[in-house]
Amino acid sequence: MDYQPYVDRVDGYVTERPGTVVVAFLLVTGMFALGLGGVSTEAGTQQFTQDVPAQEALDEVNAKFSPAFAADTGSTQLIQRSGNVLSRTAMLRMLEVQERMADRPGMRVESTSSAAGIVARQLDPDAETLAAQQRAIEGATDTEIRAAVRAADETNPRFSGLLSEDYNPESASASATIGVVSHEIPGGVSGSAGQGGSSPLTPIQQEAERIVDSVGGDITVFGSGVIAAEFSAVINDTLAIVVPAAVLLITVFLSVAYRDLADLLLGVVALFMALVWTFGFMGIAGIAFSQVLIAVPPLLLAVGIDFGIHAVNRYREERARGRDIAASMTETTDQVLVAFFIVTGTTVIGFGANLTSDLPPIREFGIVAAVGIVFTFAIFGVFLPAAKVKLDHARERYPIPTFGTTPLGFGESALGRFQGAGSRIARVGPLVFVVALLVVSGVSAGYATGVDTTFETEDFLPPADQPDYYDALPEPFAPGEYTVTGTLNFLEESFETGQSDTVTVYVEGPMERGSALESLHRAGRDPPSSVVTEDRQAEATSIVTVIRDYADRDPAFARLVDRNDADDDGIPDENLPDVYDALYDSPAGERASQYMTADRRSTRVVYTVKSDATQGEVTADARTLADRQRFEATATGSTVVFESISTVILESAIVSLVVALVGSSLFLVAVYWLLLGRASLGIANVVPIVVTVCLVAGSIRLLGLSFNAFTATILAITIGLGIDYSVHITHRFADEYVENGVELYEAIDRTVKGTGGALTGSMLTTVFGIGVLVLSLFPAIGQFGLLTALSVFYAYLASLYVLPSVLVLWARAVGDDGADTVFGRLTSG
């Protein structure tokens, strides 16, 4: 395929009409800038639950079983910590906060509950209002308060659940308690298993925090509104820290790479344009900026930096040979445009492989990253060369300062000698070296099979203890104070309510059939190990529970149940329509509707599971319980949804890796066949990428990391970024060896010295530019930054030290006549 006419057309615009090209690109930048106003943000775990079958089942449960799952109420938790939260002062403080919240119409308080309120009603059974409860506690003696605490513990089963595990009835003391304020929310709250980055409770809970501050003391406001606010704040604070740090580091390394102020400014402007185009596209396409997309700007900077350094470095090589501006840029674009095209194609395939994921945020990441890379190709392949030509023509007419203009790694510099190690290995023992590395890679890949997969809310939140260096940051870079992770840890460690969880089995079938309730109850007999058990029966709540509880309170209903209970186990198995009619017409009817639909075709069973069981164990056991049901049943609930997402994450990582590797290999084979008639050169190009991927995968486990919502993309990204480096080496080698007929080892030396210098500058800038993500307030984003920087470093080493040996073996295999043969002179000199 003769691609030169297309390149020549671009050359003509770049060298003959550079001003027109620059103006056209600036106008397009202005159009994309208009889309920046349409970029919204999306945070939290809720975005990952879309299209997950377990979440769809949970949505159906939420829709059918109201009011327990109704989306028109929400709650605020008031977590109080002190020497003794059952002291007079502490209980009065809790009741005062709840009273002030109830007195604010905008907080739409529906009800309140607390251990203090229960104690107050023990002291005065008529104390129904919060004000009356405060008077009851104020008027009681210390002895009366201790007696009331013990009485509350004996008569109210909810009382101890509101107190920390160190609660002592004898001394009437506890170090922590939880008060609950329920709110009526007209717009409703989400029933998703995940937590979103926005919540109707956020303004309510922010007002509650102001009330707590005015009262004073030791109460922490907690709830979905606080979590949502923190999700959003962390995104902004992360960008405020990461972006300036990345800009600073990139500027420093670009200064070293370009060593010329004007060239540096051109590179920075081009990088800025790539970001504007990409974010403008997001606004136009309606794609929200989420935590996962925080990784996109550094990735675009990484590829843009690489393109910019290669273009300028190649141009400087030609200028160093004495050519004029137009001839030098023509020679540069003739080579780098093709290399950039190959890099763009493989990188788009690597990023686009994430479109195979079932998780919407990862798919959106693939779309935005792929589109951004195409934009980067256009800007650095056309705009930057044109702007460089315009700049150098201006330098001939005006006294624009010029600094370093020699290519990186050129000549006998220390960097050149360091880079030359790969070519020296290629001369001495390429076959042994490549085989040894492939063995090491295989061992690393086998070791990587033990990598864990996780999906947790904590991945999207800052750690409980932030590093000290955050405290040293000045405004406006200093992050806010984050409490959610610490509060979640405290609740889990201190309260019995944090020591168990629930899963739901959603059952669809004819619940009026005589055996329906017996089957529902029998499924919980001898349950799996993660389910809480009492007398070999799973601890569960269902329509059976409602029937038994109401029969204990209503003699007439108990007699109805007895008449229709053939085996005398308290569960009716005859004339179920009559039993249901009586139940729904009773005061227990509202509760019954929480567990069985009005058409009696759907029901749910809520099982209590142990807190120390893993997500995988709970999910597997919940599905076992669902399989035991006679009718069609689905296991769901937050734990099941999150475990399902973890499974999808692992599948996404594997599928995207395969798609990226196979797709990139086929693309390279096709491109080198079409452009050079050397299809096998594409296979040689892939070898260092395979080595890089294996080493990165092994490093994930070695560093104790796991695949999560962020790092699941890392292997496909490694291919996308890694091929960037190997393509530049391979294409430059093909240009020297295949096109120009340079002797094999001389072609290797020229490639490594010429292109290797640009690779080194690109690697250093990219590693530190992306590595700055370790400063992120998100632990998972920090891990992503570390792994991406590591993958770039591995790709650099593999391209500079492994690829020369591979290219020597390729040249021996195809033979001196240039024919693409399968077998060749692998051991010949």
C-alpha positions in Angstrom: 0.0 0.0 0.0 1.4 3.4 -1.0 0.6 5.7 1.9 3.1 8.4 0.9 0.6 10.6 -1.1 -1.5 11.0 2.1 1.5 11.9 4.1 2.7 14.3 1.4 -0.6 16.1 1.5 -0.2 16.7 5.2 3.4 17.7 4.6 2.3 20.3 2.2 -0.1 22.0 4.7 2.5 21.7 7.6 5.4 23.2 5.7 3.8 25.5 3.2 0.7 26.8 5.1 1.5 26.4 8.8 -0.3 29.5 9.8 -3.6 28.2 8.3 -3.2 24.9 10.1 -2.5 26.6 13.5 -5.6 28.9 13.1 -7.8 26.0 12.1 -6.8 24.0 15.1 -7.3 27.0 17.5 -10.8 27.5 16.1 -11.7 23.8 16.7 -10.3 24.2 20.2 -12.7 27.1 20.7 -15.6 25.0 19.6 -14.7 22.1 21.9 -14.2 24.7 24.8 -18.0 25.5 24.5 -18.7 21.9 25.5 -16.7 22.2 28.8 -19.7 23.8 30.4 -21.7 20.7 29.9 -19.3 18.4 31.9 -21.0 17.2 35.0 -19.6 15.0 37.8 -20.7 11.6 39.0 -19.2 9.9 42.1 -19.6 6.9 44.3 -20.3 3.2 43.7 -23.9 3.6 42.4 -22.7 4.1 38.9 -21.2 0.6 38.8 -24.5 -1.1 39.8 -26.3 -0.3 36.5 -27.1 -3.3 34.3 -26.0 -5.8 37.1 -28.6 -8.6 37.3 -28.4 -8.7 41.1 -29.1 -4.9 41.2 -32.0 -5.3 38.8 -33.5 -7.9 41.2 -32.9 -5.5 44.1 -34.6 -2.7 42.2 -37.6 -5.0 41.6 -37.7 -5.9 45.3 -37.5 -2.2 46.2 -40.4 -1.4 43.9 -42.7 -4.1 45.0 -42.2 -4.3 48.8 -43.1 -0.9 50.2 -43.1 0.8 52.5 -40.0 -0.9 54.0 -38.0 -0.2 50.8 -40.0 2.9 49.8 -37.8 5.6 48.4 -39.6 8.5 50.2 -37.8 8.4 53.5 -34.2 8.7 54.7 -32.4 8.8 58.0 -29.6 10.7 59.7 -27.5 8.9 62.3 -26.2 10.9 65.3 -23.1 9.1 66.6 -22.2 10.2 70.1 -18.9 9.3 71.7 -17.9 10.2 75.3 -16.8 8.7 78.6 -20.4 7.6 79.2 -23.1 8.4 76.7 -25.7 7.3 79.3 -24.8 10.1 81.7 -27.3 12.9 82.3 -25.3 15.5 80.3 -24.7 13.2 77.3 -28.4 12.1 77.0 -29.6 15.7 77.3 -27.2 16.7 74.5 -28.5 14.0 72.2 -32.2 14.9 72.9 -31.5 18.6 72.4 -29.9 18.0 69.0 -32.8 15.9 67.9 -35.3 18.5 69.2 -33.6 21.3 67.3 -33.6 19.2 64.1 -37.3 18.4 64.6 -38.0 22.1 65.0 -36.5 23.0 61.6 -39.3 22.6 59.0 -36.8 22.3 56.2 -35.4 19.1 57.8 -38.8 17.4 57.4 -38.3 15.3 60.5 -40.7 12.3 60.6 -39.5 10.6 63.7 -36.6 10.3 66.1 -35.2 7.5 68.3 -32.3 7.2 70.7 -31.2 5.4 73.8 -31.7 8.7 75.7 -35.4 8.8 74.6 -36.0 5.2 75.7 -34.5 6.0 79.1 -36.6 9.1 79.4 -39.8 7.1 78.7 -38.8 4.7 81.4 -38.6 7.6 83.8 -41.9 9.1 82.5 -44.1 6.9 80.3 -46.0 10.0 79.2 -42.9 11.8 77.9 -43.7 11.5 74.2 -42.1 14.8 73.0 -38.4 15.5 73.0 -38.9 18.4 75.3 -40.8 16.3 77.8 -38.1 13.6 77.6 -35.4 16.2 78.4 -37.5 17.4 81.4 -37.8 13.7 82.6 -34.0 13.3 82.6 -33.3 16.7 84.1 -35.7 16.0 87.0 -34.4 12.5 87.8 -31.7 11.6 90.3 -28.5 9.7 89.2 -29.9 6.6 91.0 -33.2 6.9 89.1 -31.4 7.3 85.8 -29.3 4.1 86.4 -32.4 2.2 87.4 -34.2 3.5 84.2 -31.2 2.3 82.1 -31.4 -1.2 83.5 -35.1 -1.3 83.1 -34.8 -0.2 79.5 -32.3 -2.9 78.8 -34.6 -5.6 80.3 -37.8 -4.4 78.6 -36.8 -2.9 75.2 -34.8 -5.2 72.9 -33.8 -2.2 70.7 -32.1 -0.4 73.6 -28.8 -2.3 73.7 -28.6 -2.3 69.8 -28.3 1.5 70.0 -25.3 1.3 72.3 -21.7 0.2 71.7 -20.5 -3.3 72.6 -18.8 -2.0 75.8 -22.3 -1.2 77.3 -22.4 -2.3 80.9 -26.0 -2.6 82.4 -24.7 -2.8 85.9 -22.8 0.5 85.8 -25.3 2.0 83.3 -22.4 3.1 81.0 -21.3 2.9 77.4 -18.7 4.8 75.3 -20.9 5.4 72.2 -24.5 5.4 71.1 -26.4 6.0 67.9 -29.5 8.3 67.6 -31.6 8.2 64.5 -33.6 10.9 62.9 -36.0 9.9 60.0 -36.8 12.4 57.3 -39.6 12.6 54.7 -38.0 13.1 51.3 -40.5 14.1 48.6 -38.1 13.3 45.8 -37.2 9.9 47.2 -33.8 8.4 47.8 -32.1 5.8 45.6 -32.6 2.1 46.3 -29.4 1.1 44.6 -26.9 -1.1 46.4 -24.2 1.6 45.7 -23.8 5.1 47.0 -24.0 7.9 44.6 -22.2 11.2 44.5 -25.4 13.2 45.2 -28.2 12.7 47.7 -31.4 14.7 48.7 -30.2 14.2 52.3 -27.0 16.1 51.8 -28.4 19.6 52.6 -30.4 18.2 55.5 -27.3 16.5 57.0 -25.2 19.6 56.4 -27.8 21.6 58.4 -27.7 18.9 61.1 -23.9 19.4 61.3 -24.5 23.1 62.0 -26.9 22.3 64.7 -24.5 19.9 66.4 -21.8 22.6 66.2 -24.1 25.0 67.9 -25.0 22.6 70.7 -21.4 21.5 71.1 -20.2 18.1 72.5 -19.2 14.9 70.9 -21.9 14.0 68.3 -21.0 13.1 64.6 -23.6 13.4 61.9 -23.6 10.5 59.5 -25.7 9.2 56.6 -25.9 8.9 52.9 -25.9 12.7 52.5 -22.6 13.0 54.3 -21.1 10.1 52.2 -22.4 11.7 49.0 -20.9 15.1 49.9 -17.6 13.4 50.7 -17.6 11.5 47.4 -17.9 14.8 45.5 -15.5 16.8 47.6 -12.8 14.1 47.3 -13.0 14.4 43.4 -12.5 18.1 43.6 -9.7 17.9 46.2 -7.9 15.1 44.3 -7.9 17.2 41.1 -6.7 20.2 43.0 -3.7 18.2 44.3 -3.0 16.0 41.3 -3.3 18.4 38.4 -0.9 21.1 39.7 1.6 18.4 40.8 1.4 16.7 37.4 1.7 20.1 35.6 4.8 20.9 37.7 6.5 17.6 37.2 5.7 17.5 33.5 7.0 21.0 33.1 10.2 20.1 34.8 10.8 17.0 32.7 9.7 18.7 29.5 12.1 21.5 30.2 14.9 18.8 30.3 13.5 17.1 27.2 13.1 20.2 25.1 15.7 22.4 26.7 14.2 25.3 24.8 11.5 27.7 26.2 9.6 28.2 23.0 9.5 24.5 22.2 8.4 23.8 25.7 5.5 26.3 25.4 4.4 24.7 22.1 4.3 21.3 23.8 2.3 22.6 26.7 -0.2 24.4 24.5 -0.6 21.2 22.5 -1.2 19.2 25.7 -3.7 21.8 26.9 -5.6 21.6 23.5 -5.8 17.8 23.8 -7.4 18.1 27.2 -9.8 20.8 26.0 -10.9 18.7 23.1 -11.4 15.6 25.2 -13.4 17.3 28.0 -15.3 19.3 25.5 -16.3 16.0 23.8 -17.5 14.7 27.2 -19.7 17.7 27.6 -21.1 17.4 24.1 -21.6 13.6 24.5 -23.2 14.0 28.0 -20.6 11.8 29.7 -20.2 12.7 33.3 -16.7 13.0 34.9 -16.4 10.2 37.5 -13.6 8.8 39.7 -12.5 6.4 37.0 -12.1 9.2 34.5 -9.6 11.0 36.8 -7.1 8.7 35.1 -7.8 10.0 31.6 -6.0 13.4 31.8 -2.7 11.8 32.9 -3.0 9.1 30.2 -3.6 11.7 27.5 -0.7 13.7 28.9 1.4 10.6 28.7 0.7 9.9 25.0 0.9 13.6 24.1 4.2 14.0 25.8 5.5 11.0 24.0 4.3 12.3 20.6 5.6 15.8 21.2 9.1 14.7 22.3 9.4 12.3 19.4 8.3 14.9 16.8 10.6 17.6 18.1 13.5 15.2 18.7 13.2 13.7 15.2 13.1 17.2 13.7 16.2 18.2 15.6 18.0 15.1 14.2 17.4 16.3 10.7 18.3 19.9 11.5 21.5 18.6 13.1 22.4 17.1 9.7 22.2 20.6 8.1 18.8 20.4 6.4 16.5 23.5 6.2 13.2 23.9 8.1 10.9 22.5 5.4 13.1 19.6 4.5 13.6 18.7 8.1 10.0 18.8 9.0 9.0 16.9 5.8 11.4 14.1 6.7 10.1 14.2 10.3 6.4 13.9 9.4 7.2 11.3 6.8 8.3 9.1 9.7 6.5 10.2 12.8 3.0 10.4 11.2 3.1 6.8 10.3 4.5 5.8 13.7 1.9 8.0 15.4 -0.8 6.4 13.3 0.3 2.9 14.3 0.6 4.0 18.0 -2.9 5.6 17.9 -4.4 2.5 16.3 -3.0 0.1 18.9 -3.6 2.5 21.8 -7.3 3.0 20.7 -7.6 -0.8 20.6 -6.0 -1.1 24.1 -8.3 1.5 25.6 -11.3 0.6 23.5 -11.0 -3.0 24.7 -12.7 -1.7 27.9 -15.9 -1.4 25.9 -16.3 -5.2 26.4 -16.9 -4.5 30.1 -20.4 -4.9 31.6 -19.7 -2.0 33.9 -20.8 1.4 32.4 -18.1 3.5 34.1 -15.4 1.3 32.6 -17.0 1.4 29.2 -17.2 5.2 29.4 -13.5 5.2 30.4 -12.7 3.2 27.2 -14.7 5.6 25.0 -13.3 8.8 26.4 -9.7 7.5 26.5 -9.9 6.2 22.9 -11.4 9.5 21.6 -8.9 11.5 23.5 -6.0 9.5 21.9 -7.4 10.2 18.4 -7.5 13.9 19.3 -4.0 13.7 20.6 -2.8 12.1 17.3 -4.3 15.0 15.3 -2.9 17.7 17.5 0.6 16.4 17.8 0.8 14.9 14.3 -0.4 18.0 12.5 -0.8 21.1 14.7 2.5 20.7 16.6 4.7 20.3 13.5 2.9 23.3 11.8 3.4 25.4 14.9 7.1 24.4 15.1 7.6 25.4 11.4 5.9 28.7 12.1 8.1 29.2 15.2 11.4 28.4 13.5 10.5 30.7 10.5 9.8 33.4 13.1 13.2 32.8 14.7 14.8 33.6 11.4 13.2 37.0 11.3 13.0 37.9 14.9 15.4 37.6 17.8 13.5 34.8 19.6 15.9 33.2 22.2 17.1 29.7 21.3 18.5 27.3 23.8 19.3 23.6 23.5 18.5 22.1 20.1 20.5 18.9 20.0 18.5 15.6 20.1 18.2 13.6 23.3 20.7 10.8 23.6 22.5 11.8 20.5 26.2 11.0 20.0 28.4 9.7 22.7 26.6 11.1 25.7 26.1 9.2 28.9 22.5 8.7 28.0 23.4 7.4 24.6 25.8 4.8 26.2 23.1 3.8 28.7 20.5 3.3 25.9 23.1 1.4 23.8 23.1 -1.6 26.2 20.1 -3.1 24.3 21.9 -3.0 21.0 25.1 -4.5 22.6 23.0 -7.4 24.0 21.4 -7.9 20.5 24.9 -8.3 19.0 26.1 -10.9 21.6 23.3 -13.2 22.5 19.8 -12.2 21.4 18.3 -15.7 21.4 19.4 -16.6 24.9 18.3 -13.2 26.2 14.9 -13.3 24.7 14.2 -16.9 25.8 15.3 -16.1 29.3 12.9 -13.1 29.5 10.0 -15.1 28.1 10.6 -17.7 30.8 10.6 -15.0 33.5 7.5 -13.5 32.0 5.7 -16.9 32.1 6.6 -17.3 35.7 5.3 -13.8 36.5 2.1 -14.5 34.6 1.6 -17.7 36.6 2.2 -15.9 39.8 -0.4 -13.2 38.8 -3.2 -15.8 38.7 -3.5 -15.4 42.5 -4.5 -11.7 42.3 -7.6 -10.8 44.3 -10.6 -8.9 43.0 -12.5 -6.4 45.2 -15.3 -3.8 45.0 -15.9 -1.8 48.1 -17.2 1.6 49.1 -13.8 2.3 50.7 -12.2 2.2 47.3 -13.9 5.5 46.5 -13.2 7.2 49.9 -10.0 8.6 51.4 -8.3 6.5 54.1 -9.2 7.1 57.7 -5.7 8.4 58.4 -4.4 10.7 55.8 -0.7 11.1 55.2 1.0 13.9 57.1 2.1 15.7 53.9 -1.5 16.7 53.1 -1.4 18.9 56.3 1.6 20.8 54.8 -0.2 21.8 51.7 -1.2 25.5 51.5 -4.6 26.7 50.3 -6.2 26.2 47.9 -4.5 22.8 47.5 -5.1 21.6 51.1 -7.8 18.9 51.2 -10.8 19.0 53.5 -11.2 16.9 56.6 -12.7 13.5 55.7 -14.5 11.4 58.3 -16.6 8.8 56.5 -14.1 6.0 56.4 -13.2 6.5 60.1 -16.9 6.6 61.0 -17.6 3.4 59.0 -14.7 1.7 60.8 -15.9 2.9 64.2 -19.4 1.6 63.6 -18.2 -1.8 62.5 -15.8 -2.1 65.5 -18.1 -0.7 68.2 -21.7 -1.7 67.5 -23.4 -5.1 67.3 -25.4 -3.7 64.4 -22.2 -3.6 62.5 -21.5 -7.2 63.2 -24.1 -8.7 60.9 -25.6 -8.0 57.5 -28.5 -9.3 55.5 -29.2 -10.8 52.1 -32.5 -11.0 50.3 -33.9 -14.0 48.4 -36.6 -12.7 46.0 -39.1 -15.5 45.2 -41.6 -15.5 42.4 -44.4 -18.1 42.3 -48.0 -18.9 43.3 -47.8 -18.1 47.1 -51.5 -19.3 47.5 -50.5 -22.9 46.8 -50.8 -25.0 49.9 -47.1 -25.9 50.2 -45.8 -22.4 49.5 -45.1 -21.2 53.0 -43.7 -24.6 54.1 -41.3 -24.5 51.2 -40.3 -20.9 52.0 -39.5 -21.8 55.6 -37.9 -25.2 54.8 -35.3 -23.5 52.6 -33.7 -22.1 55.7 -33.2 -25.4 57.5 -29.5 -26.2 58.1 -28.4 -23.1 56.2 -24.9 -22.6 54.8 -22.1 -21.5 57.1 -22.2 -17.7 56.6 -25.9 -17.5 57.6 -26.7 -16.8 61.3 -28.5 -19.8 62.7 -30.7 -20.6 65.7 -31.7 -24.2 66.4 -30.4 -25.3 63.0 -32.8 -22.7 61.4 -31.6 -19.7 59.5 -32.3 -16.3 61.2 -34.7 -14.8 58.7 -37.6 -12.5 58.3 -40.4 -13.3 55.8 -44.2 -13.5 55.4 -43.9 -16.6 57.7 -42.4 -14.4 60.4 -45.3 -11.9 60.1 -47.9 -14.7 60.3 -46.3 -16.2 63.4 -45.8 -12.8 65.1 -49.4 -11.8 64.6 -50.7 -15.1 65.6 -48.9 -14.7 69.0 -50.7 -11.4 69.5 -54.2 -12.1 68.1 -56.1 -15.2 69.4 -58.7 -15.1 66.6 -56.0 -15.1 63.9 -54.1 -17.8 65.8 -57.1 -20.1 65.7 -57.4 -19.5 61.9 -53.8 -20.5 61.5 -54.2 -23.6 63.7 -57.2 -24.8 61.6 -55.1 -24.6 58.5 -51.9 -26.0 59.9 -51.9 -29.7 59.2 -48.5 -30.5 60.8 -48.9 -28.1 63.7 -45.7 -26.2 63.1 -47.2 -22.7 63.2 -47.1 -22.4 59.4 -50.5 -22.8 57.6 -50.5 -25.1 54.6 -54.2 -25.1 53.7 -56.6 -22.4 52.6 -53.8 -19.9 52.3 -56.0 -17.3 50.5 -58.2 -17.1 53.6 -55.2 -16.7 55.9 -53.7 -13.9 53.7 -57.1 -12.1 53.6 -57.3 -12.1 57.4 -53.7 -11.0 57.7 -54.0 -8.1 55.2 -57.2 -6.9 56.9 -55.5 -6.8 60.3 -53.1 -4.2 61.9 -50.3 -6.4 60.6 -51.3 -5.9 57.0 -48.9 -3.1 56.4 -46.0 -5.2 57.6 -47.2 -8.2 55.5 -47.1 -6.0 52.4 -43.4 -5.6 53.1 -42.8 -9.3 52.5 -45.4 -10.4 50.0 -47.1 -8.5 47.1 -50.8 -7.9 46.9 -51.2 -10.3 44.0 -49.5 -13.0 46.1 -47.1 -13.8 43.3 -43.9 -12.5 44.8 -42.3 -12.6 48.2 -39.0 -12.0 49.8 -37.0 -13.6 52.6 -34.4 -11.5 54.4 -31.6 -13.7 55.9 -29.1 -12.4 58.5 -25.5 -13.2 57.7 -22.3 -13.1 59.7 -20.1 -10.0 59.4 -16.8 -11.9 59.3 -18.0 -13.8 56.1 -16.5 -12.6 52.9 -18.6 -11.1 50.1 -17.9 -14.3 48.0 -19.0 -16.6 50.8 -22.2 -14.6 51.5 -23.1 -14.5 47.9 -22.5 -18.2 47.3 -24.6 -19.1 50.4 -27.4 -16.7 49.4 -27.5 -18.3 46.0 -27.6 -21.7 47.7 -30.6 -20.6 49.7 -32.3 -19.3 46.5 -31.7 -22.6 44.8 -33.5 -24.4 47.6 -36.7 -22.5 46.9 -39.4 -24.5 45.1 -40.2 -21.5 42.9 -38.0 -19.3 40.9 -35.8 -17.3 43.2 -33.0 -14.7 43.0 -30.4 -13.8 45.6 -29.9 -10.0 46.0 -28.9 -7.3 48.4 -25.9 -4.9 48.6 -23.4 -7.7 49.4 -24.6 -9.8 46.5 -24.5 -6.8 44.1 -21.0 -5.8 45.2 -19.8 -9.4 44.8 -21.4 -9.6 41.3 -19.5 -6.4 40.4 -16.3 -7.9 41.7 -16.8 -10.9 39.4 -17.6 -8.6 36.5 -14.4 -6.6 37.2 -12.2 -9.7 36.9 -14.0 -10.8 33.8 -13.6 -7.3 32.4 -9.8 -7.4 33.1 -9.4 -10.7 31.4 -11.6 -10.1 28.4 -10.2 -6.6 27.8 -6.7 -7.9 28.0 -7.4 -10.6 25.4 -9.2 -8.2 23.1 -6.5 -5.6 23.5 -3.6 -8.1 22.9 -5.3 -9.9 20.0 -6.7 -6.8 18.4 -3.4 -4.9 18.7 -1.4 -7.9 17.3 -3.8 -8.2 14.3 -3.7 -4.5 13.7 0.1 -4.4 13.8 0.4 -7.4 11.5 -2.0 -5.8 9.0 -0.3 -2.4 9.2 3.2 -3.7 8.6 2.0 -5.9 5.8 0.2 -3.0 4.1 2.9 -0.4 4.7 6.1 -2.5 4.4 5.0 -5.9 3.1 6.5 -7.3 6.4 3.5 -8.8 8.4 5.8 -10.7 10.7 7.3 -7.4 11.9 4.0 -6.9 13.7 4.6 -10.0 15.7 8.0 -8.9 16.7 6.5 -5.6 17.8 4.2 -7.4 20.2 6.9 -9.5 22.1 8.0 -6.7 24.5 4.4 -5.9 25.2 3.7 -9.5 26.3 6.8 -9.3 28.5 5.5 -6.0 30.0 2.0 -7.2 30.6 3.3 -10.3 32.4 5.6 -8.3 34.6 2.8 -5.8 35.5 0.4 -8.6 36.3 2.9 -10.2 38.6 3.7 -6.9 40.2 0.1 -6.4 41.1 0.2 -9.4 43.3 3.7 -8.8 44.6 2.7 -5.4 45.8 -0.3 -6.8 47.6 -2.8 -5.0 45.3 -6.0 -6.3 43.7 -8.2 -5.8 40.7 -10.8 -3.2 41.5 -13.0 -0.7 39.7 -9.9 1.3 38.7 -7.0 -1.2 38.3 -9.2 -3.6 36.2 -8.3 -1.5 33.2 -4.6 -1.5 33.9 -3.6 -4.5 31.7 -5.4 -3.2 28.6 -3.9 0.2 29.3 -0.5 -1.4 29.6 -0.9 -2.7 26.1 -2.2 0.7 24.8 0.7 2.7 26.3 3.4 0.0 26.0 2.9 -0.5 22.3 3.5 3.2 22.0 7.2 2.7 22.9 7.8 -0.5 20.9 6.1 1.0 17.8 8.6 3.9 17.8 11.5 1.5 18.0 10.2 -0.9 15.4 9.1 1.7 12.9 12.4 3.6 13.1 14.2 0.2 12.7 12.1 -0.6 9.6 12.8 2.8 8.2 16.5 2.3 8.5 16.8 -1.4 7.8 14.0 -2.2 5.4 13.5 1.1 3.6 17.0 2.6 3.5 19.0 -0.7 3.4 21.2 0.1 6.4 23.2 -2.8 7.7 21.4 -4.7 10.5 23.5 -3.8 13.5 24.0 -0.2 12.3 20.2 0.1 11.9 19.8 -1.1 15.5 22.4 1.4 16.8 20.8 4.3 14.9 17.4 3.3 16.2 18.4 3.0 19.8 20.5 6.2 19.8 18.0 8.3 17.8 14.6 7.1 19.0 15.9 5.9 22.4 16.6 9.4 23.6 13.0 10.5 22.9 11.8 7.4 24.6 13.8 8.2 27.7 12.5 11.8 27.9 8.9 10.5 27.3 9.3 7.8 29.9 10.6 10.1 32.6 7.9 12.6 32.0 5.1 10.0 31.8 6.2 8.0 34.8 6.3 11.1 37.0 3.3 12.7 35.3 1.1 9.6 35.9 2.9 8.5 39.0 1.6 11.7 40.6 -1.7 10.0 41.0 -0.3 8.3 44.1 -1.0 11.6 45.7 -4.7 11.0 45.1 -7.0 11.0 48.1 -8.5 7.8 46.6 -6.4 4.8 47.5 -7.6 3.0 44.4 -6.6 5.9 42.1 -3.2 6.0 43.8 -2.8 2.3 43.1 -3.8 2.9 39.5 -1.2 5.7 39.2 1.5 3.5 40.6 0.7 0.5 38.3 0.4 2.7 35.2 3.7 4.4 36.0 5.2 0.9 36.5 3.8 -0.4 33.3 5.3 2.6 31.4 8.7 2.0 33.0 8.5 -1.7 32.1 7.5 -0.9 28.5 10.4 1.5 28.2 12.9 -1.2 29.4 11.4 -3.9 27.2 11.4 -1.6 24.1 15.0 -0.4 24.7 16.6 -3.7 25.8 14.3 -6.6 24.7 13.1 -5.3 21.4 16.5 -4.9 19.7 17.3 -8.6 20.3 13.8 -9.5 19.0 14.4 -7.4 15.9 17.8 -9.1 15.3 16.1 -12.5 15.5 13.3 -11.3 13.2 15.9 -10.1 10.6 17.6 -13.5 10.7 14.3 -15.3 10.4 13.1 -13.5 7.3 16.5 -13.8 5.6 18.6 -11.2 3.8 16.4 -11.4 0.7 13.6 -9.7 2.7 11.0 -12.5 2.2 8.7 -13.1 5.2 9.4 -16.7 6.0 8.3 -18.6 9.1 11.6 -20.3 9.6 15.0 -18.7 9.2 18.5 -18.5 10.3 17.8 -18.0 14.0 21.4 -18.8 15.0 23.3 -17.5 12.1 25.6 -14.4 12.4 
